Amino acid sequence: MKSMSYYLLRREWLQYRSFGKSWLLVWAIYLGLYLLMGLSASFVITFLPIIMTYSAVYTVKQAGEAVGAGTEDFLLPVPLRQVLWARYQFAFLVGLASSVVVVCAILLRQLLNPAEKLNLLFTIGSAMAYSAVITGGSMPLLYKFGATRGRFTLLVLMGLAAALGGSAAIGGMPNSAGYGIAACAVLLWALMPFSLRLTERFYRQGGVDHERHPIVEG
């Protein structure tokens, strides 16, 4: 028998698949740009996991929106924390999957052109670290201030951080910096339960009775 976590993650994926196609297109364009141009476009590689993590948070169903067709297949009482935690897990898994693709793309470019040097660990570590900041910061803000205000703030921060991370990767970083940023990414993702508590608190303040209606809001 499959666990409730599986069905919650499946629900997130079905909603993402319906509403996240434009972000997938942007992601594919960025990846193609790097594969074609290599080192001269390596700054875009930092954006890829960030784009996917951001889209995983903001393209799935927001509070008050109708449940999409095919996603209401398990209308059982589910604790609010478990429902919200599935979104954190989904954002992490989407960002991680994008990071795996980025690793393969970088290795392919370096195989085709050994002269191209890119600090792989620093690039992936910085992308995943900021993906953690996006997830941990946007989830509470999403339910505190609404999607529009939270989205604008995080877009600005995401652009600045990704540009800085990409510039550092192009300029070359020592291995110690790569290990450091990777450790920072692990630590930030480990702190997600604290963000979850804030998210749950802000969501409950919105007046939605998730203990009785955990999936269909409103």
Disulfide bonds with the S-S distance in Angstrom:
none
